[in-house]
Amino acid sequence: MRCPAAALRRAVLHGDGWYGVGHTLDGVAPVLQKLRDIAADRGRDFASLQITTACHTVDRDELRRREDLGVTRLVVTPWERGRDAVAGLQRLADAVLHRD
């Protein structure tokens, strides 16, 4: 998904963070690198930005990989309705939550 450079600059210069929607794991990595580069050029600590991405499904590995890239918040949108919504949330919980 395309993310205009001007929008990324505004996020760094005037915002508290960036919210990326529709980016795959591979697609979000170069966007976050651009944000890092802009932050470095403007004297802002990249870690001061809240980085949020959204995806439909996630497992523990992808969750860790997004975190390693600098994502601080993940919005998961399984988009299921009715009884299927509960089952979808249960599948998500089973995939990412540690149960001891």
WOUR-V742382 format. One record per residue. N is the residue number from 1. RES is the residue in one small letter. PHI is phi in radians with two decimals (* if undefined). NEAR is the number of other ideal C-beta (glycine too) atoms within 10 Angstrom. Layout:
n->(N & N)
res->(RES & RES)
phi->(PHI & PHI)
near->(NEAR & NEAR)
This chain:
n->(1 & 2 & 3 & 4 & 5 & 6 & 7 & 8 & 9 & 10 & 11 & 12 & 13 & 14 & 15 & 16 & 17 & 18 & 19 & 20 & 21 & 22 & 23 & 24 & 25 & 26 & 27 & 28 & 29 & 30 & 31 & 32 & 33 & 34 & 35 & 36 & 37 & 38 & 39 & 40 & 41 & 42 & 43 & 44 & 45 & 46 & 47 & 48 & 49 & 50 & 51 & 52 & 53 & 54 & 55 & 56 & 57 & 58 & 59 & 60 & 61 & 62 & 63 & 64 & 65 & 66 & 67 & 68 & 69 & 70 & 71 & 72 & 73 & 74 & 75 & 76 & 77 & 78 & 79 & 80 & 81 & 82 & 83 & 84 & 85 & 86 & 87 & 88 & 89 & 90 & 91 & 92 & 93 & 94 & 95 & 96 & 97 & 98 & 99 & 100)
res->(m & r & c & p & a & a & a & l & r & r & a & v & l & h & g & d & g & w & y & g & v & g & h & t & l & d & g & v & a & p & v & l & q & k & l & r & d & i & a & a & d & r & g & r & d & f & a & s & l & q & i & t & t & a & c & h & t & v & d & r & d & e & l & r & r & r & e & d & l & g & v & t & r & l & v & v & t & p & w & e & r & g & r & d & a & v & a & g & l & q & r & l & a & d & a & v & l & h & r & d)
phi->(* & -1.33 & -2.32 & -1.03 & -1.01 & -1.09 & -1.16 & -1.15 & -1.07 & -1.06 & -1.04 & -1.26 & -1.35 & -2.17 & -1.90 & -1.66 & 3.10 & -2.45 & -2.10 & -1.76 & -2.04 & 1.47 & -1.68 & -1.23 & -1.02 & -1.18 & -1.34 & -1.39 & -1.00 & -1.17 & -1.16 & -1.16 & -1.14 & -1.09 & -1.07 & -1.05 & -1.09 & -1.11 & -1.04 & -1.11 & -1.11 & -1.72 & 1.30 & -1.91 & -1.29 & -0.96 & -1.12 & -1.37 & -1.57 & -1.48 & -1.83 & -2.05 & -2.26 & -2.19 & -2.68 & -1.47 & -2.44 & -2.74 & -2.14 & -1.04 & -1.09 & -1.14 & -1.02 & -1.12 & -1.13 & -1.12 & -1.07 & -1.07 & -1.33 & 2.02 & -1.23 & -1.83 & -2.57 & -2.18 & -1.81 & -1.83 & -2.17 & -1.23 & 0.90 & -1.92 & -2.14 & 1.06 & -1.10 & -1.14 & -1.11 & -1.12 & -1.11 & -1.12 & -1.16 & -1.14 & -1.07 & -1.10 & -1.06 & -1.10 & -1.36 & -2.06 & -1.55 & -1.43 & -2.13 & -1.91)
near->(10 & 7 & 19 & 8 & 9 & 8 & 11 & 20 & 17 & 13 & 20 & 22 & 11 & 7 & 14 & 8 & 14 & 21 & 13 & 21 & 12 & 13 & 19 & 11 & 15 & 8 & 14 & 22 & 16 & 11 & 19 & 21 & 13 & 15 & 23 & 17 & 13 & 18 & 20 & 12 & 10 & 10 & 6 & 15 & 8 & 16 & 11 & 10 & 20 & 13 & 23 & 15 & 26 & 14 & 20 & 12 & 13 & 18 & 12 & 11 & 11 & 16 & 16 & 11 & 16 & 22 & 12 & 9 & 16 & 18 & 20 & 13 & 12 & 16 & 11 & 17 & 11 & 16 & 9 & 14 & 8 & 7 & 8 & 11 & 12 & 10 & 12 & 18 & 13 & 10 & 13 & 16 & 10 & 10 & 15 & 17 & 8 & 5 & 5 & 2)
